[in-house]
Amino acid sequence: MNRYNNNKALSVFWFLVMSLFYFPVQGQGIKFVEGSWNQVLELARRENKFIFVDAYAEWCGPCKWMVANTFKDPQVGEFFNKNFISYKMDMEKGEGPEFARKHQVRFYPTYLFFDPAGNLVHRSGGAKEGPKFIEDAKDALDPNKQFYGYYVRNYVNNNRTPDFLYNFAFAIKKAGEEPGPIVEEYLKTQTESDLFSLKNWEFITNMVNSSNNPTFEFVLKNLSKYYQKYDPVKVDDYISKVFNAEATAAAQKNERAKIAEIRNKILELEPKSMQKMLAQIDYTFNTYLGGIDQFYTAALNYAPYIQNNAEELMNAAWGVMQRFEDKEKLEKALEWSKRAIELDPYNATIHYVHAYVQFKQQKYKEAKETMDYCLRLTKQKTANIPTEYTELMNKIQEKLK
C-alpha cells in the first residue's frame, strides 16, 4: 500500500513537471521549456530527444530579432518541436555565466545542440532566416555533419584528408568561429595549379581575409589568370573586400601608415577597378579620420561606384546627414537614400535614413509619410520597434504640431 502510494505520488510529481515544461513561452513556433539545466537534461533522457539551447543575452539585438522572427516561424517550430527539447538560457544570469564558460559561448546568439545523453554535439550562431536555421538543426541530428560529434572528433583522430579539412573549415565558420589554422592546413595540401580551380576559388574568397596571407598574395600575383577564369568584377570585389576590411580596422585604430600601405598595394597592382578601390579606401579613411569637408569630398568621389549598392548608398546618406545642415549637401544625401530605396524598397532601415534626411531638410510632412511606411514594414517582421524609430517619429510629430 505504501509502495503504491509512493509510486502514485511520483507519477503525479512527474505529471506536474511535464506540465510545467511544456507550457510554451511563445504562442507559435518553437516551444521552449522552462526549469533548470539539470531538469532539461533529465527530460531529454526520459524522452530520448536532442536538446537545443538558445544561449542569449538580454541586450543582444540579433537575439531579439530571432525571438520576434525565426523562433515564431511555424515551419521552424514544427521541426524543432518534433526533434528537440528547446531551452533558452541568459548567459549573464543564473546558471548562464558558468554554462557560457564551460561551453565557450563568446558571442550572441550562440546555438548549442546536445544529444539525449547531454553531450554537446553541434553549435552554430548568429541571426538567420528559418530555412538556414532548420539546416543548422538538421546538421545537429546528422552524425556525419555534427560539429563536435563528427568534425572535431575526426580531427582529433588525425583525419587530415583535403576534403575533410575543406569541409571542416566551413563547419567552423558556420559555427561562428574563426577557421584560420584549418584554412592554412587545407591550403598546404593544394598545389599552385589547384588554387585556380573553382572549388578553391570559392574557398579562398570565403576563407582568406588578410592581405598578408600567402594565398591572397598568390591571387594578387596571378590576377590576369584569375581574370581569365572568373568574372573580373567578382575577382576585384573579393580583393576590395579584403583591403577595405583592413582599412576600416586601421582607421578605427588611427593607423594611418597601414592605410597608406594598402593604397600603395592597390597602386602597384593596378587591378581593373583600381579607381573604385582607391575611392573606397579614401571614403573609409575619411569616415573615421578625415574632417567633415574631406568626408563629403570622399563620399562624392565614391558615390558613382555604388549606384547599385543599397547599403553603401544608405551609409553615405547617413554620414552626410549626421555631419551637415547645408541644404545642398542634404539634397545629395536625399538623392542617395532615394536610390537606395529604389534598389531595396522593403528595407525599413533605408526608409528610416531617408526620413531622417527629410527631417533635417525640414520636410516634416514627407518625413512622417516615410516613417509611417517604415514602421509598417517593421511591424510586418517584428513586434519590437527600434527605439531610434520611435524617437524620430516623436521628433517629426512635435514639429508638425
C-alpha positions as CSV (number, residue, x, y, z in Angstrom):
1,M,0.0,0.0,0.0
2,N,2.8,2.4,0.9
3,R,4.7,1.4,-2.3
4,Y,1.5,2.1,-4.4
5,N,1.1,5.5,-2.7
6,N,4.7,6.4,-3.3
7,N,4.5,5.4,-7.0
8,K,1.3,7.3,-7.4
9,A,2.9,10.4,-5.7
10,L,5.9,10.1,-8.0
11,S,3.6,9.9,-11.1
12,V,1.7,13.0,-10.0
13,F,5.1,14.7,-9.5
14,W,6.3,13.9,-13.0
15,F,2.9,14.9,-14.5
16,L,3.3,18.3,-12.8
17,V,6.9,18.7,-14.0
18,M,6.0,17.8,-17.6
19,S,3.1,20.2,-17.5
20,L,5.5,23.0,-16.5
21,F,8.0,22.1,-19.1
22,Y,5.5,22.0,-22.0
23,F,4.0,25.3,-21.2
24,P,5.1,27.3,-24.3
25,V,6.9,30.6,-23.8
26,Q,5.5,31.9,-27.1
27,G,2.2,31.2,-28.9
28,Q,3.6,29.6,-32.1
29,G,6.9,28.4,-33.5
30,I,9.4,26.9,-31.1
31,K,8.0,25.9,-27.7
32,F,10.8,26.5,-25.1
33,V,10.7,24.5,-21.9
34,E,11.3,26.1,-18.5
35,G,13.2,24.9,-15.5
36,S,16.9,24.3,-14.5
37,W,19.5,22.9,-16.8
38,N,19.5,19.6,-14.8
39,Q,15.8,19.3,-15.3
40,V,16.2,19.8,-19.1
41,L,18.9,17.1,-19.1
42,E,16.6,14.7,-17.2
43,L,13.7,15.5,-19.6
44,A,15.8,14.8,-22.6
45,R,17.0,11.5,-21.2
46,R,13.4,10.5,-20.4
47,E,12.1,11.4,-23.8
48,N,15.3,10.4,-25.7
49,K,15.3,13.7,-27.6
50,F,18.2,16.1,-28.5
51,I,18.4,19.4,-26.7
52,F,18.6,22.8,-28.5
53,V,19.9,25.7,-26.3
54,D,19.5,29.3,-27.3
55,A,22.4,31.0,-25.5
56,Y,21.5,34.7,-25.5
57,A,21.9,38.0,-23.6
58,E,19.1,40.5,-22.9
59,W,20.8,43.4,-24.7
60,C,21.6,41.4,-27.9
61,G,19.8,42.8,-30.9
62,P,20.2,39.7,-33.1
63,C,18.9,37.6,-30.2
64,K,15.7,39.7,-30.1
65,W,15.3,39.5,-33.8
66,M,15.4,35.7,-33.7
67,V,12.7,35.7,-31.0
68,A,10.5,38.0,-33.0
69,N,11.0,36.3,-36.3
70,T,12.7,32.9,-36.8
71,F,11.6,31.4,-33.5
72,K,8.0,32.2,-34.4
73,D,8.2,30.7,-37.9
74,P,5.6,27.8,-38.0
75,Q,7.9,25.6,-40.1
76,V,10.8,26.2,-37.7
77,G,8.5,25.4,-34.8
78,E,7.3,22.2,-36.4
79,F,10.8,20.9,-37.0
80,F,12.2,21.9,-33.6
81,N,9.2,20.8,-31.5
82,K,9.3,17.4,-33.2
83,N,13.1,16.8,-32.8
84,F,14.3,18.8,-29.8
85,I,13.8,19.8,-26.2
86,S,14.3,23.6,-26.7
87,Y,15.6,25.7,-23.9
88,K,16.6,29.4,-23.6
89,M,19.4,30.5,-21.2
90,D,20.5,34.0,-20.5
91,M,24.3,33.8,-20.4
92,E,24.6,36.7,-17.9
93,K,22.2,35.5,-15.3
94,G,21.7,32.5,-13.0
95,E,23.3,29.3,-14.5
96,G,24.3,31.3,-17.6
97,P,27.8,32.5,-16.8
98,E,29.1,29.1,-15.7
99,F,27.3,27.5,-18.7
100,A,28.9,30.0,-21.1
101,R,32.4,29.4,-19.6
102,K,32.0,25.6,-19.8
103,H,30.7,25.6,-23.4
104,Q,32.9,28.6,-24.7
105,V,30.0,30.9,-25.6
106,R,31.8,34.0,-26.8
107,F,29.1,35.8,-28.9
108,Y,25.3,36.0,-29.0
109,P,23.2,34.4,-30.1
110,T,25.0,31.0,-29.9
111,Y,23.0,27.9,-30.6
112,L,24.2,24.7,-28.8
113,F,22.9,21.2,-29.6
114,F,23.2,18.3,-27.2
115,D,22.4,14.6,-27.7
116,P,19.8,12.9,-25.4
117,A,22.7,11.9,-23.0
118,G,23.7,15.6,-22.6
119,N,26.8,15.5,-24.8
120,L,27.5,18.7,-26.8
121,V,27.5,17.6,-30.4
122,H,26.9,20.7,-32.5
123,R,26.9,24.5,-32.5
124,S,26.1,27.5,-34.7
125,G,25.1,31.1,-34.2
126,G,24.0,34.4,-35.5
127,A,20.7,35.8,-36.7
128,K,19.4,33.8,-39.6
129,E,16.2,33.1,-41.5
130,G,14.1,30.0,-40.9
131,P,15.4,27.7,-43.7
132,K,19.1,28.3,-42.7
133,F,18.2,27.7,-39.0
134,I,16.5,24.4,-39.9
135,E,19.5,23.5,-41.9
136,D,21.7,24.0,-38.7
137,A,19.3,21.8,-36.7
138,K,19.4,19.0,-39.4
139,D,23.2,19.1,-39.2
140,A,23.0,18.7,-35.4
141,L,20.9,15.5,-35.9
142,D,23.2,14.1,-38.6
143,P,26.2,12.1,-37.2
144,N,28.2,13.0,-40.3
145,K,27.7,16.7,-40.0
146,Q,27.8,17.4,-36.3
147,F,30.5,20.0,-35.4
148,Y,31.7,18.1,-32.4
149,G,30.3,14.7,-33.0
150,Y,31.9,14.4,-36.4
151,Y,34.3,17.2,-37.3
152,V,36.1,17.8,-34.1
153,R,36.2,14.0,-33.2
154,N,37.7,13.2,-36.7
155,Y,40.2,15.9,-36.5
156,V,41.4,14.8,-33.0
157,N,41.7,11.3,-34.5
158,N,44.1,12.7,-37.1
159,N,41.9,12.9,-40.2
160,R,43.8,15.3,-42.4
161,T,42.4,14.4,-45.9
162,P,42.0,17.5,-48.1
163,D,38.2,17.0,-48.4
164,F,37.8,16.7,-44.7
165,L,39.9,19.8,-44.0
166,Y,37.9,21.7,-46.6
167,N,34.6,20.9,-45.1
168,F,35.9,21.3,-41.5
169,A,36.8,24.9,-42.3
170,F,33.3,25.7,-43.5
171,A,31.9,23.9,-40.5
172,I,34.0,26.0,-38.1
173,K,32.8,29.2,-39.9
174,K,29.2,28.1,-39.7
175,A,29.7,27.5,-36.0
176,G,30.7,31.2,-35.7
177,E,34.3,30.6,-35.0
178,E,37.5,31.6,-36.9
179,P,38.8,28.7,-39.1
180,G,42.2,30.2,-39.7
181,P,44.5,27.3,-38.7
182,I,42.4,24.7,-40.6
183,V,42.3,27.0,-43.6
184,E,46.0,27.1,-43.8
185,E,46.3,23.4,-43.2
186,Y,43.9,22.7,-46.1
187,L,45.7,25.2,-48.4
188,K,49.0,23.5,-47.8
189,T,47.6,20.3,-49.4
190,Q,46.9,22.2,-52.6
191,T,49.4,22.8,-55.5
192,E,49.6,26.1,-57.2
193,S,47.6,24.8,-60.2
194,D,45.0,23.6,-57.7
195,L,44.5,27.1,-56.5
196,F,42.9,28.1,-59.8
197,S,40.1,25.6,-59.5
198,L,36.5,26.8,-59.0
199,K,36.3,24.8,-55.7
200,N,39.4,26.5,-54.4
201,W,38.4,29.9,-55.7
202,E,35.2,29.7,-53.7
203,F,37.2,28.5,-50.7
204,I,39.7,31.4,-51.0
205,T,37.0,34.1,-51.3
206,N,35.2,32.7,-48.3
207,M,38.1,31.9,-46.0
208,V,41.2,34.1,-46.9
209,N,40.7,37.5,-45.4
210,S,44.1,39.0,-44.9
211,S,46.3,40.8,-47.4
212,N,49.3,39.3,-45.8
213,N,48.1,35.8,-46.3
214,P,50.4,33.9,-48.7
215,T,47.4,32.6,-50.7
216,F,46.0,36.2,-51.0
217,E,49.4,37.3,-52.2
218,F,49.3,34.4,-54.8
219,V,46.0,35.7,-56.1
220,L,47.4,39.2,-56.4
221,K,50.4,37.9,-58.3
222,N,48.2,35.9,-60.7
223,L,45.4,38.4,-61.2
224,S,45.5,38.1,-65.0
225,K,44.9,34.3,-64.8
226,Y,42.0,34.8,-62.3
227,Y,40.5,37.4,-64.6
228,Q,40.6,34.9,-67.4
229,K,38.9,32.1,-65.4
230,Y,36.4,34.1,-63.4
231,D,34.3,37.3,-63.7
232,P,36.8,40.2,-63.3
233,V,34.2,42.2,-61.4
234,K,33.9,39.4,-58.8
235,V,37.6,39.0,-58.6
236,D,38.1,42.7,-57.8
237,D,35.1,42.6,-55.4
238,Y,37.0,40.0,-53.4
239,I,40.2,42.0,-53.4
240,S,38.4,45.1,-52.5
241,K,36.6,43.3,-49.6
242,V,39.9,42.3,-48.0
243,F,41.6,45.6,-48.5
244,N,38.6,47.7,-47.2
245,A,38.1,45.5,-44.1
246,E,41.7,46.1,-43.2
247,A,41.4,49.8,-44.0
248,T,38.4,50.0,-41.7
249,A,40.2,48.3,-38.9
250,A,43.2,50.5,-39.4
251,A,41.1,53.7,-39.5
252,Q,39.4,52.7,-36.2
253,K,42.8,52.4,-34.6
254,N,44.1,55.6,-36.2
255,E,46.8,53.5,-38.1
256,R,47.4,55.9,-41.0
257,A,50.5,54.2,-42.1
258,K,48.6,50.9,-42.6
259,I,46.0,52.7,-44.8
260,A,48.9,54.3,-46.9
261,E,50.3,50.8,-47.3
262,I,47.0,49.4,-48.6
263,R,46.7,52.3,-51.1
264,N,50.3,51.6,-52.3
265,K,49.4,47.9,-52.8
266,I,46.4,48.8,-54.9
267,L,48.5,51.2,-57.0
268,E,51.2,48.6,-57.5
269,L,48.6,46.0,-58.6
270,E,46.6,48.2,-60.9
271,P,43.5,45.9,-60.8
272,K,40.7,46.6,-63.3
273,S,38.7,48.5,-60.7
274,M,41.7,50.3,-59.2
275,Q,40.0,53.7,-59.1
276,K,36.9,52.3,-57.4
277,M,39.1,50.6,-54.8
278,L,41.1,53.8,-54.1
279,A,37.8,55.8,-53.8
280,Q,36.5,53.2,-51.3
281,I,39.7,53.3,-49.2
282,D,39.7,57.2,-49.2
283,Y,36.0,57.1,-48.2
284,T,36.7,54.7,-45.4
285,F,39.7,56.7,-44.2
286,N,37.8,60.0,-44.1
287,T,34.7,58.4,-42.5
288,Y,36.9,57.8,-39.4
289,L,39.8,60.2,-39.6
290,G,39.0,63.0,-42.0
291,G,37.4,66.4,-41.4
292,I,33.8,66.8,-42.5
293,D,34.7,68.5,-45.7
294,Q,37.2,65.8,-46.6
295,F,34.5,63.2,-45.8
296,Y,32.0,64.9,-48.1
297,T,34.5,65.0,-51.0
298,A,35.4,61.4,-50.5
299,A,31.7,60.4,-50.4
300,L,31.1,62.3,-53.7
301,N,34.0,60.6,-55.3
302,Y,32.8,57.1,-54.1
303,A,29.1,57.6,-54.9
304,P,29.4,56.9,-58.7
305,Y,30.8,53.4,-57.9
306,I,28.0,52.4,-55.5
307,Q,24.9,53.3,-57.5
308,N,23.8,49.7,-57.4
309,N,24.6,49.1,-53.7
310,A,21.7,50.0,-51.5
311,E,23.6,49.5,-48.2
312,E,26.6,51.6,-49.2
313,L,24.3,54.4,-50.5
314,M,22.3,54.3,-47.3
315,N,25.5,54.6,-45.3
316,A,26.8,57.5,-47.4
317,A,23.5,59.4,-46.9
318,W,23.5,58.8,-43.2
319,G,27.1,60.0,-43.0
320,V,26.3,63.3,-44.7
321,M,23.0,63.7,-42.8
322,Q,24.9,63.4,-39.5
323,R,27.6,65.9,-40.4
324,F,25.8,68.7,-42.3
325,E,22.9,71.2,-42.1
326,D,23.8,72.6,-45.5
327,K,20.8,72.4,-48.0
328,E,22.9,71.3,-51.0
329,K,24.7,68.6,-49.2
330,L,21.5,67.3,-47.6
331,E,19.9,67.2,-51.1
332,K,22.8,64.9,-52.2
333,A,22.1,62.7,-49.2
334,L,18.4,62.6,-50.2
335,E,19.4,61.6,-53.7
336,W,21.4,58.6,-52.4
337,S,18.8,57.5,-49.9
338,K,16.1,57.6,-52.7
339,R,18.3,55.5,-54.9
340,A,18.8,53.0,-52.1
341,I,15.0,52.7,-51.7
342,E,14.7,52.0,-55.4
343,L,17.2,49.2,-55.0
344,D,15.8,47.7,-51.8
345,P,12.2,49.1,-51.3
346,Y,11.3,46.8,-48.4
347,N,14.3,47.6,-46.2
348,A,12.9,49.5,-43.2
349,T,16.3,50.8,-42.2
350,I,16.8,52.6,-45.5
351,H,13.4,54.3,-45.1
352,Y,14.4,55.4,-41.6
353,V,17.5,57.0,-43.0
354,H,15.5,58.6,-45.8
355,A,13.0,60.0,-43.3
356,Y,15.9,61.4,-41.2
357,V,17.3,63.3,-44.2
358,Q,13.8,64.7,-44.9
359,F,13.5,65.7,-41.2
360,K,16.9,67.5,-41.4
361,Q,15.6,69.3,-44.6
362,Q,12.6,70.4,-42.5
363,K,10.3,68.4,-44.8
364,Y,8.3,67.2,-41.9
365,K,5.1,66.0,-43.7
366,E,7.2,63.9,-46.1
367,A,9.3,62.6,-43.3
368,K,6.2,61.5,-41.4
369,E,4.9,59.6,-44.5
370,T,8.2,57.9,-44.9
371,M,8.3,56.9,-41.2
372,D,4.7,55.7,-41.3
373,Y,5.8,53.3,-44.1
374,C,9.0,52.4,-42.3
375,L,7.0,51.4,-39.2
376,R,4.5,49.3,-41.2
377,L,7.4,47.4,-42.8
378,T,9.0,46.9,-39.4
379,K,5.8,45.6,-37.8
380,Q,5.4,43.1,-40.5
381,K,8.6,41.4,-39.3
382,T,8.8,42.1,-35.6
383,A,6.9,43.3,-32.6
384,N,10.0,45.1,-31.3
385,I,10.1,48.6,-32.8
386,P,13.7,50.0,-32.6
387,T,14.0,52.9,-30.1
388,E,15.5,55.2,-32.7
389,Y,12.5,54.7,-35.0
390,T,10.1,55.8,-32.2
391,E,12.4,58.7,-31.3
392,L,12.5,60.1,-34.8
393,M,8.7,59.8,-35.2
394,N,8.3,61.7,-32.0
395,K,10.6,64.5,-33.2
396,I,8.6,64.7,-36.5
397,Q,5.2,64.8,-34.8
398,E,6.5,67.5,-32.4
399,K,7.4,69.7,-35.4
400,L,4.0,69.1,-37.0
401,K,2.1,70.4,-34.0
